[in-house]
């Protein structure tokens, strides 16, 4: 199982490269603003998928793909934000959600 720390490190590498390639300055504010931006994009994708927005000729599969991509973007930026601010997400998950995210979950417990 990949730890959140190693996953965040991989997002960090990708984000740094993307920023360097595109002349983006990743300021402290940028990490917060990117989460907000990605949440907006996920909301927009969900609205289309759920029939609350114009689908612009996209199929159900395309809309679900867009929603999946935006969910991945939001997750990446949450992990980047946590890394930037030295937030121990594994400890926070254990504290708030009352399970250890570093252990595997038996498949019989997952819906």
C-alpha positions in Angstrom: 0.0 0.0 0.0 1.3 3.4 -0.9 1.5 5.8 2.0 -0.1 9.3 1.8 3.4 10.7 2.3 4.9 8.9 -0.7 1.8 9.7 -2.8 2.1 13.4 -1.8 5.8 13.3 -2.8 4.9 12.0 -6.3 2.3 14.8 -6.7 4.9 17.3 -5.6 7.3 16.1 -8.3 4.6 16.3 -10.9 3.4 19.7 -9.7 6.9 21.2 -9.6 7.7 20.0 -13.2 4.3 21.3 -14.4 4.9 24.7 -12.7 8.5 24.9 -14.1 7.3 24.0 -17.6 4.5 26.5 -17.6 6.1 29.4 -15.7 3.8 29.1 -12.7 4.8 30.5 -9.3 3.6 28.2 -6.5 3.2 30.7 -3.7 1.7 29.9 -0.3 -1.6 31.2 -1.5 -1.4 29.1 -4.7 -1.7 25.9 -2.7 -5.0 27.0 -1.2 -6.4 28.7 -4.3 -5.7 25.6 -6.4 -7.8 23.4 -4.0 -10.7 25.9 -4.5 -10.2 26.0 -8.3 -10.2 22.2 -8.5 -13.3 21.9 -6.2 -15.1 24.3 -8.6 -14.1 22.2 -11.6 -15.2 19.0 -9.9 -18.5 20.7 -9.0 -18.9 21.7 -12.6 -18.2 18.2 -13.9 -20.6 16.7 -11.4 -23.4 19.2 -12.3 -23.1 18.1 -16.0 -23.0 14.4 -15.1 -26.0 14.7 -12.8 -28.0 16.5 -15.4 -27.9 20.0 -13.7 -25.7 21.5 -16.4 -25.2 21.5 -20.2 -23.5 18.3 -21.3 -22.2 19.9 -24.6 -22.7 16.7 -26.5 -20.6 14.6 -24.1 -21.6 11.0 -23.4 -22.3 9.6 -19.9 -18.9 7.9 -20.1 -17.1 11.1 -21.0 -18.9 13.0 -18.2 -17.9 10.4 -15.7 -14.3 10.5 -17.0 -14.3 14.3 -16.5 -15.6 13.9 -13.0 -12.9 11.3 -12.2 -10.2 13.5 -13.6 -11.3 16.5 -11.5 -11.5 14.3 -8.4 -7.9 13.2 -9.0 -6.9 16.9 -9.4 -8.6 17.8 -6.1 -7.0 14.9 -4.3 -3.6 15.9 -5.7 -4.0 19.5 -4.5 -5.2 18.5 -1.1 -2.0 16.4 -0.7 0.1 19.2 -2.0 -1.5 21.6 0.5 -0.9 19.2 3.3 2.7 18.7 2.3 3.3 22.4 2.0 1.9 23.0 5.5 3.5 20.0 7.2 0.2 18.4 7.9 0.4 14.8 8.9 -2.7 13.5 7.1 -2.2 9.9 8.3 -2.4 11.1 11.9 -5.3 13.4 11.2 -7.3 10.6 9.5 -6.7 8.3 12.5 -7.8 11.1 14.8 -10.9 12.3 12.8 -12.0 9.2 10.9 -10.9 6.7 13.6 -9.1 4.2 11.4 -5.4 3.7 10.5 -4.9 4.7 6.8 -1.6 2.9 6.7 -3.1 -0.6 7.0 -4.8 -2.6 4.3 -8.6 -3.0 4.5 -10.0 -6.5 3.9 -12.0 -6.4 0.7 -15.0 -7.9 2.5 -15.3 -4.6 4.4 -15.4 -2.4 1.3 -18.7 -1.8 -0.4 
